[in-house]
Amino acid sequence: MRLLQITDDGSLSFTYDLSDDKIPRYAILSHTWGPPEHEVLYQDVLDGSALAKDGFRKIRLCADQAKQEGLEHIWVDTCCINKHNSVELSEAINSMFKWYQKAEVCYVWLPDVSGKDRDQGEQQDGRLDTSIRKSRWFTRGWTLQELIAPKDVIFYSREWAKLGDKKSLERLISEITRIPAKALRGEPLEQFSITERLSWQDSRKTTKEEDKAYALLGICGVNLPLIYSEGQENAFRHLKTEIENVFKGAEGIKREDFAVPLAIDDVIGVESFVARQDELKKMREVLNSDGSRRTVVIHGLGGMGKTQLMIAYAKRHRNDYSAIFWLNAKDLDSLKASFANIARQILQVHPSAKHLTALDPVAPNVDTAVDAVKAWLSLPSNTRWLLLLDNLDNPKVPDNPDPEPIDIRKFLPSAQQGFVAVTTRSSRLDIGHQLHLRKLNSAEDSLKILSDSSHRDITLHDDSAPQLTKRLDGLPLALATAGAYLRQSSMDLSEYLRWHDSAWARLQRTSPGLVSYEDRMLYSTWQVSFDQVENINPLSAGLLRLWAYFDNQDLWYELLRHDEEEMEDRPQWIADVVKDKLTFEEAIRVLRDHGLVEHHPSSLELTESAGYSIHACVHSWTRTVLNPGGNAELAIVALSCIALHVPTRDDEKHWLVNRRLHSHASSFTIADLTDRCTILVMGSFGNMYGKQSRFDEAEELLLNALRGYEALYGEDHGMTIMYPVINLGLLYAEQGRVVKADEMYQRALPARDRLPTERQEDVDRLGRQISRLRHEQEEERDSPSTPAQESSDDGHEL
């Protein structure tokens, strides 16, 4: 590639021929050619005659604009190619689409559109729209790729006044060119059929007739040697032949010999598929080979959009496969019926298809159809098919107790060829490359789903939108469900949010069904997984019920693991879950296998064991569906676990544990608990809030705990002294409230020797802090430069 370099004084000169890894950032000019004698050619730049030509003006404008934007190089097709060198010309034309793609920006100069139209009156009479619609630039063959390939295209008038860019003018450009908006936005061209891409060139013209075909090389993703004497008809025939060659099988048999049109009408996709570009790219990387079998397993939580991802992939890459077949793998009957449907599809296109001719073309026997289709897919030259197996949520994997799991291997062709994609909630289906589908991380993507499904223009500027998207936590099914409800209701976002927080299950049950999610409701979509979990390991099911009373993020083993004396009232099954680390991890593993639990990606330095998390919507489901009406016994267990785990030390390790506990402590209230549990929670949380400098909250809780301990144990009992008294004293000392701190110290001192060593050290530390505070106050009073200060009874300065 050869570029024009812009020097500091504004002059232009050629770079050396650049290899791909040496190309600097550059701008590119898109324009229509005038009379050949006016255009600046390669030789004109070399011999210095470029300045005298009319065509130099647009090059100068392009260079000046690039310089303003910090770019030192430009590319212009009139002069950056030596067209007298046929080898260079052929290489350039085959590379041109890539060059436009890699440009930082493409400037489109429209000499037949005046900047005055922009200033005078789109509001008056649509003059600017009319001028742009009539521009010659939209009629030329080579400008097609110059519109589609660059990521950033800016349009300028005759006077070099900015008219808009590809994004702001998208609607108008799409109307003029009949090119879908998605293609203009940079969506991969593979999702548009070859026929559709070729049609974009129909109304365009080129000076050389063969160029009408050659200008489509990059758009169709092929390369061709150029023969400028062959004529337009031959050029298009060679183009289509090369396109067909891309899909040849191992023995040279064309894709069309096994081609079956894509037919997934029974599987309804969402109106607008959002995001997931990385996942689509990974699928393409896996499902692309020389014909040897490649398989991708898409697994994740129910409602995460696995089916929708597979629909989007099928539509985007339908031209990359000879046939794409959809199979419903939710149970054996559905799977076999899908094979019978595939047999009918094949016979409609290929009535004499080998292995299938004996089948009834209208109602084939399902068992016979399975074998016949597998045999047809195993034919030696039939290597470019793609099977999409959806909803395989009951696969045959180790430890699956279901008496009729689906052994998917029995339904795959014996020949190791073709491509297979599977969606499942199970992470244990190990038959290919694993692709874990997680929640959407972009708030904009979540808002797009919410807007599309509600038919409302919802943005982050809406006060309640950020809170609602946070509650729905990037789960496509939850977002689509909320959108469907809002579409059929006059309720605004803030009111929907209130109902979501106060009556989750009721709100979900009254939400309309979603055709694109097989009429599954959010409140019931995880019941299938839960039933399987409960069948495999009842401890796992119990743990998920208990999780409703913790925060959904970062649950870990030590948080639940406490001695029986400390939690004497807990159910036996909870003690069984945490009897040792292996038992706990096994219970978690079953939940992870079904997509209900993930590792918690904590950014904090780990203390104790790594944690696990459940999705926010699953957490709402555990609270309202798994525990309808609430479960006071489990709530007490959860609160007791949190309270007992609050550290009493101040070193770094315990501070980190304290921080991990914060979200759990903030996720509930302490109402409706037993007296013993209430005072335990108050005391522990008061201590924790004090370490977080939440002094007012800490004091209130610790005083309530003190009253509770005094009523339950007595004023001088070791439990009363050991917990609320000492902790209140330390809290007051931390705030400099000497009188209050000393009051607690005097209560604790007589019982010091009866306390555990750790608490004895806390009493001593409290005494030292009080002495230091009194000494500091005395120094302040004796200082001649400091006015004397009085203290209130509680030590606060007056």
N, C-alpha and C positions, 0 to 999 in steps of 0.2 A: 504494500500500500504506500502511496506517495501523497504527502500532505503539503499544503502551502503554509509556510511558517511566517508569522507576523513579527517583525522586528520592533525594537523600541521606537524607532522613528516612523513606524507604520508601513514600511515597505514590505513586499511579499517576495518570498523565494521558496523554491522546492526543498523539501527534506530529501535525504537519501531514501531509497526504497526500504520500507520498514517491515520487519517480520512481526508476527502477531504479538509476541511478548515485548516488543519495543515501541508499540504505538502509544503516543501520549494522548491526553484528553483533547478532544477536538469538536468543533461544530461543523455542521454540514448544511449546504444550501440546496433547497429544492426549488425548482423554477421551471418555466417553459422556455424552450429554445426560440430565439428569433431567427432571422435570416442567417445562414451559416457564416457569411462574411462579417457579421457583427459580433459573433461569439468569440471569446478568448479561448484559444486552443493551447495545447501543450507547447508547441513550438513558439507561440507568441510570448509566453513567459520566459522561455530560454533566451530569445533574441531581443527582448526588451520592447517589443511592439505592442504589448498588451494594453498599455495605458491609452493608446490612440483609438481603441475599439469601443463601440457603444456598450458592449457586453461587460466591460470592466466595471461599470457603475455598480451593478448588483454584487460583484465580487467585493468591491470596496465596502459596500454597505454591510455585507456579511462579515467581513473582517473587522470593521469598526464595532459592530454589535458584539462579536466574540471577544474582542479586546476589553470591552466594558464589563463583560461577565467573567473576566479572568482567564480566558482561553487564549492560547498562543498559536493554535493551529486550526485550519479549516480544510474542508474537502469540497471541491466543486467538480461535477462530472464533466464539464466542458473542457477543462484544462489539466486535471490531475491524472488523466489516462492518456497515454500515447496511442491514439487510435490507428496510427499507421503501423503499429506492431500488433499483428493478429493474435499472437500468443498472449500478449499482455491484455488485449481487449477481451479475449475469451475468459481469461482468468478473472478479470475485473468484473465482468457481467455475472459470472458465477458466484462471485464473492460480495456483490454489491448489497444484497439484502442484509448480510451480516454486518457490513460496514455501517449501514443505516441503523441497525440495532445497537451497535456499540457507541454511536455518537452521543455526546453529552446532550446535545440539543440539535434539532433540525429547524432551520429558519425557512419558512415558505414565503416567497415573494410573489405577490399577486399584482402585476403591473396594470391589470384591467379593473382593479378595485381602488377607489379613491378614499383616502383618509377623511375627506370631507363628509362622505356618507356616514362614517362613524360618528362624527361630531354633530351632524345636522338632524338625523331624524329616524332612527329605528322606531322611536316612540311615535313619530308623526305618520310615517307611511311605509315602514319596513324597508326603507331604501337600502340599508346595509345588507340585510338578508338577500334582497333581490340582486344586488351587485355580486355578492359572493356566489349565489346560485348560478349566475351566468358566467362565472370566471372560467377561462379556458383551461386553467390548471386541473379542474375536475374531469376533463375530457381526455387527458393524455394518458397513454399506457404506462409509462415509466413512473408517473407520480403515484400510482396505486401502492407500490411497495414503499414509497417515500412517506405515504400517509400512515401505513400500518406498522412498519418496522420500528421507527424510533419511539422511545418511551416519552419524549418531550417534543412536541411539535408546536411551533409558534407561528402565527400568520401575520404578515405585514402587508400594508397597502403599497400603492405606487410610490407614495412619499416616504415609505418606511415608517409608517405609523402602526403601532401594534393594534391588530383587530381582535385578537383573542387567541386562545390555544386550543389544542385538540379536546381538552376536557370541557372548557367553557362553551365551545361551539359544537359539542358532541351531537346534540339533537339535530342541528341544522346539517352537519356533515353526513349523518346517517340518512337523513331524508334525501340529500342530494345523490349520494353514492349507492344507497340501498345496502350498505354494509352494516351488519349488526353492531350495536353499541359495544358489545362485549369484545369484538375484534378490535375496535378502536381503543379500548381501554388496555389492550395488551394481553388479553386472555390467550393462552396457547392456541395456535392455529390448528392443532390436532383435533380440537373439539368441533371443528367445522369440516364438513365433508369436502372431498376434492371437487365434486360437482359444484358445491356452493362457492368454493374459492375461485374456481374457473369462471363462474358467472359474474364475479365482481369486475371482470375485464371486458364484459360483453359490449358495453356502450363506449368504450375507450378506443382511441386511435393512436397509431405510431407512424412515424415517418417511414421507417422500413417495415414492411409487412411481417417479416419474421420476428421482429421485436415484440409484437403483441403476445407471442408465446414465450419468448426469452424473458420478458419482464415478469413472468410468473414462476420462474425457477425457484427463487427463495421462498415464495409464498407456498409452493407445493413441496418444498423440502427436497429437491432433486438437483442434480447437475447435468449439463449437456455440453457436448462440443458444438460450437456455433458454425452453421453453414448458411451464409447470407444469400446464397443463390437458390436455396431449396424452396422458398415460397412459404406462405403462411400455413397452408393446409398440411404440408409435410412437417413443418416445425411443430405444429400442434400434435401430429401423429407421433413424432419422436418424443415429445413431452409426455404424452399419455402412456406410451410404451415404457418409458423410464419409470413412471409412477407405478405401473403394474409390476415391473421387475422388482420393486422393493418388497413385494409380497409373494415372491416365488417360493415354492417349497423346495425340499432337498433335491428332488429329481426334476426341477424346472417346471413343475405343474403349477399353473397360476392359481392364485387365491380363489378366483371365481369358480373353479372346479368344485370347491367345497363351500362356496359363499352362501350364507343364509342371512337375510336382512335382520337387523336388530329388532326384536319384538319384546319389549318389556312394558307393554301397556297396562298389564295387570299390577305392575309395581309402580306406585305413584310417587313421584319425587316432589320435593318442596318447590314452591314457585320460584324461589331465587336461592340457589345454593351459595352459602357464605363461607369464605375463608377456606381452611384446610388445604392450602396450596402446597405446603410441605408434605402433607400426607399423600396427596395426589402424585407428587413428584417421587416419593419413596415407592409408591405402588408401581409407577411406571418403570422405575429402576429394577424392581424385582420381576415384573411381568414383561420382560423384554430379553429375549435370548435367541439363539440360533435354532430353536425348536425343541430343545430338551425341556423336560417338565420343570416348571417354576411355579411355586405356590406361595401365596401370601395369606396369613391368618390375621384378620382385623378383629381385635378383641377389646372389650371395655364395658363399662357400666351401661345398663339398659337406658336408652334415651339419649345416648351420646352422639347419635347420628351415624352409626356404622352403615346402615342400609342406604342412607342418603349419600354417603361418601362413595359407595359402590355404584349407585345410579349415576352420580356425576362422572365417575371414572369411565363407565361404559359409554356414556354419551360423548365424552371428550375424545376417547380413543377408539371409537367404533371403526374407524378406517384402518386401524393397525392390526385388526384380526379378521380372519376369513368369516368367522361366526362368533357371536356372543350369546350364550344361553343362560337364562335365569332359572334357578331351582329354589323352591321353598323347602328348607331342610328342618322345619320346626318339629316334624314327626315323620315316621316311616311312610305313612299313607300319602302325606303331602309330597314327600320326596319322590316316591314312585309315580305319582300323578304328574309331577313336573317332567319326568323322563318321557312319559307318554305324550305330553304336550310338545316336547322337543322333537319327538319322532314325527308328529304331524307337521311341524314347521319345516323339517328337512324334506319330507315327501312332497310338500307343496311346491318346493323349488326344484327338487331333484327326484322326480317320480321313480327313477330306476336306481336310486342310491343303493349301493351294495350293503347287504345285511338287513335292509329295511323293507325290501319289496314284499316280503311275506306278511307284513303287519297290516292290520285293518287301518287304512288311512284316516278313517273317521273316529273310530273308538278302539285303538290298539290295546291289547292286553298289557297291563302295567308291568308285570314281571318280565314278560317277553320284551317289552319296550326297553327296559333297563339294559338288558343284555345286548339288544340290537344297537342301541345308541352308543354304548361303550365300544362295541366292535367297530362301528363306523368312525368313531373318534380315534380309533387305534390304527386306521389304515395308514400305511407307511408315508404317504405324501400329505396326509391331513394333519399338519403340525401347527397351524396358526389359529386354532380355536381357543376360546376363553370360557370356562365354566364359572358362574357366579353362584355360590351356594350361600343362601341367606338364612339367618336365624338358626344356626346349628347350636342350640343352647343346651342340648342334652347329648353330647358326644360320648363315645366309648373311650373313657380314659381310666387310668388306675383309680380305684377306690370309689368309683361311681356306683352307688347301690341300686340305681334304677334297673328294674328287670329288663327293660327294652331300650337301652341306649342305642344311638345310631353309630354304627361303625362306618365312618365315611369312606374308609379305604376300599370297602367293598363296592362302592358306587363310582369309583374313579376308573377310567380306562386303564387297561393293563400296560399298554405301551407308554413308556416314559417320555411323553411329548405333550405339547400344548401347555395351557396355562390355567391355573385354578386360583380363585379368590374366595375366601370363606369369612363370613361374619359370625361371631360367637361372643357370648359373655364369659366363656371359660378361658382362662389364661393357660390351661394345661393341654390344650390341643396342639400337639407338637408335630405338625405335618408340613411345616414350611417356615418361611420368614415371618416372624412375629411383628405385628404393627399395633402397638397399644394406642388406642384412640382416647385422648384425654379431653378435658373441658377446654372451651375457647378461652384464651387468655386476654383477648383484646375487647375492651369495653365497646369499641366501635362496631366490632363484628356482632356482639350481643345485641346492640341497639338496632343493627340492620335486620336481624331476624325478628326482633320485636316490632319494628316498623312495618316490615313486609307482611307479617302475619296479622297485624292489627289494622292494616291499611291506614295507619296514622303516621305523620311525620314526627317521629320521636327523636330528640337530640339530647346531648349531654347538658344543654342549657335548660332543659326541663328540670325543675328542682328535685323531683322525685325519681328521675330516670337513673342517676348513679346508684341510689339506694336499692332500687328494684333490680337492676342488673347485678348488683352485689349479692342480693338474696338468691337470685336464680343462678348465680355462680357459673356462667358459661355453659350451662347444660342446654343443648338445642331443644330437647323435648319440653323442658320447663319454659323456655322462652317462647316457643311456638304455642304452648298451651295458654300462657298469659296473653299472648297476642290474639289468639282466637277468642278468648273471653272478652277482651277489650273491643274487638271488632263488632261483637254483638251486644255491646253494652254502652251506655252513656257514661259509665264510671270513668273518672280520671285516674291518673297514675297514683296519686297520693292516697285515694280511697282504696284502690286495689291493693296497695302496699299495706294499708291498715288491716284489710281482711286477710291478706297473706300471713301477717304476723299473728293475728288473733284467732283465725279459724281456718287453718291451712287445709285440712282434710275436707271440710265442707265446701270450701272454694273450689278445690280440685274436682269434687264430685259433680259440681254444677257447671263445670267448664265443658264446652262442646268438644266432641270427639274430633280427632285429626286424621283425615284420610291418609295423609302422607306418612303417618306413623301407625298404619294398620289399625286405626281406631283404638289404639292403646291410650289409657288414661294415666296421668302421672302418678296418681295415688295407688294404682294397681300394677304398674309396670315391673316393680321389683318383687312382687309377691311370688312369682315363679321361681326367681333365684333364691328367695328366702326359704321357700318350701323345700327346695333341693338341699340347701344348707342344713336345715333342721333334720332332714332325713339322713344326711351324712354324719353330722356331728352336732348333737343337741347343745353342747357347750358353746359352740360358735353362734348358734341362734340366740342363746341366752345372753352372750356377750354383746350382740348387736342391740338387744332390747335394753340392756344396762347402759349402753353408749348414749342413749337418748338423754341421759341426765348428766353427761359430761359435755364439754365443747366438742365440736366435730373435728377439731384439729389436734393432733399430737397426743394421742393416748398411748401410754407405754406401760411396760410390765410392772415396774416398781411402784407406780402410782396405785395399782390395784393390790399389790402384795403387802399385806399387813398381818400381824400375828392374830391368832384366834382370840386372845385375851382383849386385844384392842377393838376387834369387830365381832363380838360374841353373838350379835343378833343377825348376822348376814346369813342368807340361805346357803345350804351346803354346796349347791352347784357352783356358786361363786368361789368358794374355797377350793373346789376342784379345778376351776379354770386356772388358778394362780398357784397351784400346789408346787409347781416348778416351772422354769422358763420354757422347757420343751412343750409342756402341755399348753401353755399360753400361746406359743408360736404356732402350734398345730391348729388351735382354734382360729387364730388369725389367718393362717394359710388357707383354710377352707373359704373364709370370707373373701380373701384376695382372689382365689381361683374363680369366684363367681362375679368378679368385678366390683364388689361392694366396698372394698378397702384398698388403700394404697399406702406405700411408704410416705411418711410426712417429710417433705423437703425442707427441713428446718435450716435456717442460716446461722442459728446459734451454735456455739461450741457444744457438742453433745455432753450431757451428764446423764449417767445411768444408761438405760437402754434406748435404742432408737425408737421413735414413735410412729404411729400409724394414724391415718385420717380417713374420714368418709366425706362424701360430697355434701354440701349444705342442704341440698334438696332431699337427699337420702336421710339426712339428720332430721329434717322436718317430718319425713315419713315415719321414722322410728318413734318420734314423739307422739304422733297423732294416730297412726294406723297400727303400729306394733304395740303401742301402749294406749289404747283408747281410754279417755277419761283420766289418764295419769296412773302411775304406779308408785304410791308413797313409799313402799318398801324399797324399791330400787333407787328412788330418789335419796332416801336416807343413806343407803350403802354408798352411792356416789359421793355425796357430801362428806360422809365420814372418811372416805378414802382421800379426798382432797385435803380435808382438815388435818388428818393425821400425818399427811406428807409435808406439811409446811415446815421448813427447817427452823431450828432454834439457834443455829450458828450464823455468823456473819461472813464466813470466808467466801472465796470466789465460787467454789463448787456449789455451796448452798444458795448463793445468790442466783446462780443460773437455774437451779431447781425451782427457786421461788419465781423466777421469771416464766418458766414453763407452765407453772401452775396458774398464772395470772388469768389466761383466757378461760380456764375452767371455773375459777372463782367468780368471774364476771358473768357467767352464763345462767345464773339462777338466783332465786330469792330463798330466804330461810323460813318462810312461812310453813305452817302445818307440819312441823317436825316434833319429835319427842323432846322432852326437856333435856335429856342427856345429850342428844345429838345437837340440839340448838346451842347449848353452851359450848360444846366442843367446837362447832363451826365458828361461833362468834369469836372465841378465844384465838383460834388458829388464824382466822382471816384478819382479825385485828392485828395480830403480830405481823402477818404478811403485808398488810397495807402500811403499817408503820415503816417497814423496811423499804417500801416504795415511796416514802414521804407523803403518803395520803393521810396526814395526821388527824384531821377531824373525823374521817371515817373510822380510822383505827381506834381513836379514843372512845367513840360511841360504842363500837362493838366490844371493846375490852371492858368497858364499864358494865355493859349488859351481861357479859360473860361473868364478871366478878359477882354481880348480884345472883346469877344463876348458880355459880359454884358455892356461894355462901349459903344459899337456900338448900342446896342438895347435899353439901358435905359439912358445912360449918365454916365460921370465919377463920379459924386457926388450923384447919385441916391441911395436910401436906399438899393435896391436889389444888386447893385454893391458892396457897402460897406459890406453888411451883409454876402455875400457869398465869392466871390473870394478874396477880399481885406483882410478880417480878417483871412481867412484860409491860405492865402499865408504868412501873418505875423506870424502866429503860426508855420507854416512849417519852415520858416527861423529861428525862435527862437529855435525850436527843434534841428536844425543843428548848432546852435551857430553863425549864420550869422547876427550879430548885426545891421550892416548898412542897409541891406535889410529889416530886421524885423522892424526897426524903421521907415523906409520909409512907410511901410504899416500902421504902428501905427499912424503916423502923418496924413495919409489920413483918417483913421477911426475915430480919436478923435473928429473932429467937428460934426460928425453925430451920436455920441454915444447916446445922449439922445433921438434920434428919433427911435432907434432900439428896438426890443423886449428885455425883461429883460435878456433872456438867452444869447443873442448876446452882450448886454452891459457887462455882466460878462466876456465874452471872450475878449472884448477890454481891460478891467481892467487886466485880467490875462496876456495878451500880454504885457501890460506896465510893470507889475511886473517882467516878465521874462527878458525883455530888461534891466531893472535896475539891476537885479541880474547878468546878463552877463557882463554889464559894470563894476560892482563892482569887479567881479572875474578877469577881465582883468587888472584893476588898481592894484589889489593885486599882480598879476603876475609881472607887471612892477616894482613895488616897492620892490619886494623880491630880496635881495642881492645874493641869491644862484641861481637865475634863469636868464639866459641871456635875455635881452630885445628883444621882438618880435614885428615885424611890422604886420599890417593887410592890406589886400587888400581891395578894395572898397566894396566888398561884405562880408567882415568879415572872409574869409578863411585865415588861417595862411600861411605866406610866409616861 
